[in-house]
Amino acid sequence: MGTQILMPALSPTMTEGKLARWLKKEGDEVRAGDVIAEIETDKATMEVEAVDEGRITRILVPEGTEGVAVNTPIAELNGGGAAAQPQAPGQPGPVTRQPAPPAAASPAVGQVAQQAEDHAAIAARGQAREEGAAKAGEAAAAPEKDWGPTRPITVREALRDAMAAEMRADDRVFLMGEEVAQYQGAYKVSQGLLDEFGPKRVIDTPITEHGFTGMAVGAAFTGLRPIVEFMTFNFSMQAIDQIINSAAKTLYMSGGQLGCPIVFRGPNGAAARVAAQHSQCFASWYAHVPGLKVVAPWSSADAKGLLRAAIRDPNPVIVLENEILYGHTFECPTAEDFVLPLGKAKVERPGKDVTIVAYSIAVTWAMQAAEELAGQGIEAEVINLRSLRPLDAEAIAASVRKTNRLVTVEEGWPYANIGTEVAMRVIELAFDWLDAPPVRVCGKDVPMPYAANLEKLALPSVAEIVDAAKRVTYR
Amino acid sequence: MTERRPLSLHVPEPPVRPGGKPDFSRLAIPQAGAVRRPPVDVAAHDIHDLGYSIIRVLNRQGEAVGPWDPKLDPEVLKAGLRAMMKTRAFDARMMMAQRQGKTSFYMQCTGEEAIACAFQMELGKGDMNFPTYRQQGLLIAQDWPLTDLMCQIFSNEKDRLRGRQLPVLYSAREAGFFSVSGNLGTQYVQAVGWAMASAISGDTRIAAGWIGEGSTAESDFHSALVFASVYRPPVVLNVVNNQWAISSPQTVAGGESATFAARAHGYGIPSLRADGNDYLAVRAVAAWAVERARRNLGPTLIEWVTYRAGPHSSSDDPSRYRPKEESDAWPLGDPIERLKKHLIVLGTWSEERHTQMQAEIEEEVLLAQREAERHGTLHDGPRPSTATMFEDVFKEMPRHLREQRQELGI
């Protein structure tokens, strides 16, 4: 029986890629292991190897096609099959965050496309509600400045554009880190920067976070404005003495003589299938420290606006990005001077029954939960913190004064997390308005396991947020 | 007084990038057999020259020559050849399994098999390796069950790490294989600590630390050398210089200014630099360092000169940063081909027997994979038990974790 060859996923976070080149043509015989095609993702170019033996009877996706979703049938082997079997032995399976349904190829493709679109779509739906609410005079927080026209870009592009814009504007700004120059970033965030700014401003460092962080802190003391990329924030633990005991405190210790205008950025938190040492959230670690500012962007606009503000800020700023969000597309203002203030939260979706406070990828889950809750008659207001320190406690309190209930959502561990701080600030500012004890939805109190089934359990889920919202509203 | 002129920064020259012609002319390679073999109790400062040379045994004709020839029995050499071929076949199958979605991630050691496979044979029971992710040969050379490694890679119900760790970051305590860390360098200073503890408690066991040339930039490497220098514990400090740290050439780790073996000179630690693609040289040099440790003569640093013939990992595409032909141009050749040639020159091996052994090994690896897949792969079949997720966070499970488990209903 014939089978279909499916677009493989080459990493757990890949959702689509370009079919760059066919190395075999219709009628060719292939053996297991033969390279049959080359595909490109935003991370790398890869060869696709045949898994089964047989003759390629039909090529379904011509070379040069962009945006081919994982699991799309790209060719037929031995006459093709009535139903492709993504899970059959010898077929590349979908490797996405959610275990894909064991369905035929086309629904699986739909599923992946659906996931890719989720973040942008729910952002837009939340925004539409907000505009409606604003007209009705219901919105709690002051509306954001209108930056005019927008266009859809990925979070990855937004971060790159922010760095490029600030590097053009200020020749003191430079980027350093492992693999940022020649390789364009381990997650391809610094794409094109080496070409534009050259090797003296986009610097590949030796493998030592402790070393290059200390060096960048030293450079910042001279008045340069380094952007330090950590391949992931897990590796910043090596450099934490430099970040906390030097970058954060030197302005204070030197009696105001020597400041440290520096940005530390990179992916934070869990990606997918990278286990205990590579999947943890450092939000509450850094937010604890006086002298540091900490932001955690969710959308492309957050990423661009907050990173630009962070680079301009005269203090050390920690920018906690999220690997899974890098490839997601959101509308982002095109204005040349677009920037967001540090320390301001954003109401992503207005509501009157419960306040859900989240940051980074947890905003996606909160927005999904809010949609589900709306179907059950509960109108949740979703606040995207954007900035963890300074924290926009007033915006949160204003919302709670309206809804009287608070749920916090984050992927970090429960003990002394950001939700703890948010809840305490609400108790201080709006205790009399609370009608239920606040509830924190967060990661389980265990190191992150690797296996997909365990990882899923260890992370907060939309269902847990829905449950929490019902609990505080006594439904 | 010196005139004050504007300063400028030295950035290492980029090596040959894709499209260029591979060039290894900077690597000075002495004739096989040319480097002297000092006694194991030599003083560090008397062998500084060995840190700038390359110890080699197998010459271009496939003969074993010079004072470092370990003069091993042909049957021992055949076992070594088998271990290297098995490691390569294992890597090829697992890379394929990654492409098939049976695991999310894999790392090969193609081209570097001789180092781990030969080194392990000089260690004894109870000795402890602190490896990186590219020393699977330490396990395969001691006939550790391939199915066990595959179950970890597939993160299935038989995974001895219970679905908790990234593929290829194995732990096998009874095989003298310490848990591989995903964060670079940490194991190097731990190896020194383990060896110091062995000496403090009057034990006979020794440790081996492993690091790539790129990670020698890490503070852990330098701290390890400080403690090894001060307390002289029974440890062999291996630096595998495979020329590339993902896309960063060894010059970015400081290989332009001095060899990695020479890092030991400032610490007064004896160091050797050896041909890592020469199975006989690895055996001989490892034996020399292990004997020093056993005789309580202290640490040895060894730089193994080799070439990472494959990608850094399944997520890497080296054709973007180095010429595709560079691997073929590597002047120290392929470790399997070189040992095979030597055995043929000795008259105890042939192309036919080699082909037959290759087929046997591929069959063995395939059977192991079938067995492992019966217990599940990343997306199919049985998975690690969810009920164990809250175990081992602490030695005894605290109440709040019990409650979290109950809330999840598992």
Boltz contact constraints between the chains, C-beta under 6 A:
constraints:
  - contact:
      token1: [A, 11]
      token2: [B, 315]
      max_distance: 6.0
  - contact:
      token1: [A, 12]
      token2: [B, 104]
      max_distance: 6.0
  - contact:
      token1: [A, 44]
      token2: [B, 317]
      max_distance: 6.0
  - contact:
      token1: [A, 45]
      token2: [B, 317]
      max_distance: 6.0
  - contact:
      token1: [A, 46]
      token2: [B, 317]
      max_distance: 6.0
  - contact:
      token1: [A, 49]
      token2: [B, 99]
      max_distance: 6.0
  - contact:
      token1: [A, 51]
      token2: [B, 100]
      max_distance: 6.0
  - contact:
      token1: [A, 87]
      token2: [B, 380]
      max_distance: 6.0
  - contact:
      token1: [A, 92]
      token2: [B, 100]
      max_distance: 6.0
  - contact:
      token1: [A, 92]
      token2: [B, 101]
      max_distance: 6.0
  - contact:
      token1: [A, 93]
      token2: [B, 101]
      max_distance: 6.0
  - contact:
      token1: [A, 93]
      token2: [B, 379]
      max_distance: 6.0
  - contact:
      token1: [A, 95]
      token2: [B, 101]
      max_distance: 6.0
  - contact:
      token1: [A, 179]
      token2: [B, 246]
      max_distance: 6.0
  - contact:
      token1: [A, 179]
      token2: [B, 247]
      max_distance: 6.0
  - contact:
      token1: [A, 182]
      token2: [B, 247]
      max_distance: 6.0
  - contact:
      token1: [A, 182]
      token2: [B, 321]
      max_distance: 6.0
  - contact:
      token1: [A, 183]
      token2: [B, 247]
      max_distance: 6.0
  - contact:
      token1: [A, 199]
      token2: [B, 11]
      max_distance: 6.0
  - contact:
      token1: [A, 204]
      token2: [B, 248]
      max_distance: 6.0
  - contact:
      token1: [A, 206]
      token2: [B, 217]
      max_distance: 6.0
  - contact:
      token1: [A, 206]
      token2: [B, 252]
      max_distance: 6.0
  - contact:
      token1: [A, 206]
      token2: [B, 253]
      max_distance: 6.0
  - contact:
      token1: [A, 207]
      token2: [B, 214]
      max_distance: 6.0
  - contact:
      token1: [A, 207]
      token2: [B, 215]
      max_distance: 6.0
  - contact:
      token1: [A, 207]
      token2: [B, 217]
      max_distance: 6.0
  - contact:
      token1: [A, 207]
      token2: [B, 245]
      max_distance: 6.0
  - contact:
      token1: [A, 208]
      token2: [B, 217]
      max_distance: 6.0
  - contact:
      token1: [A, 208]
      token2: [B, 218]
      max_distance: 6.0
  - contact:
      token1: [A, 210]
      token2: [B, 219]
      max_distance: 6.0
  - contact:
      token1: [A, 273]
      token2: [B, 104]
      max_distance: 6.0
  - contact:
      token1: [A, 275]
      token2: [B, 165]
      max_distance: 6.0
  - contact:
      token1: [A, 275]
      token2: [B, 166]
      max_distance: 6.0
  - contact:
      token1: [A, 277]
      token2: [B, 182]
      max_distance: 6.0
  - contact:
      token1: [A, 277]
      token2: [B, 183]
      max_distance: 6.0
  - contact:
      token1: [A, 278]
      token2: [B, 182]
      max_distance: 6.0
  - contact:
      token1: [A, 444]
      token2: [B, 404]
      max_distance: 6.0
  - contact:
      token1: [A, 446]
      token2: [B, 390]
      max_distance: 6.0
  - contact:
      token1: [A, 446]
      token2: [B, 393]
      max_distance: 6.0
  - contact:
      token1: [A, 449]
      token2: [B, 163]
      max_distance: 6.0
  - contact:
      token1: [A, 449]
      token2: [B, 164]
      max_distance: 6.0
  - contact:
      token1: [A, 450]
      token2: [B, 155]
      max_distance: 6.0
  - contact:
      token1: [A, 450]
      token2: [B, 163]
      max_distance: 6.0
  - contact:
      token1: [A, 450]
      token2: [B, 164]
      max_distance: 6.0
  - contact:
      token1: [A, 450]
      token2: [B, 165]
      max_distance: 6.0
  - contact:
      token1: [A, 450]
      token2: [B, 166]
      max_distance: 6.0
  - contact:
      token1: [A, 451]
      token2: [B, 155]
      max_distance: 6.0
  - contact:
      token1: [A, 451]
      token2: [B, 163]
      max_distance: 6.0
  - contact:
      token1: [A, 451]
      token2: [B, 383]
      max_distance: 6.0
  - contact:
      token1: [A, 451]
      token2: [B, 384]
      max_distance: 6.0
  - contact:
      token1: [A, 453]
      token2: [B, 383]
      max_distance: 6.0
  - contact:
      token1: [A, 454]
      token2: [B, 163]
      max_distance: 6.0
  - contact:
      token1: [A, 454]
      token2: [B, 389]
      max_distance: 6.0
  - contact:
      token1: [A, 457]
      token2: [B, 386]
      max_distance: 6.0
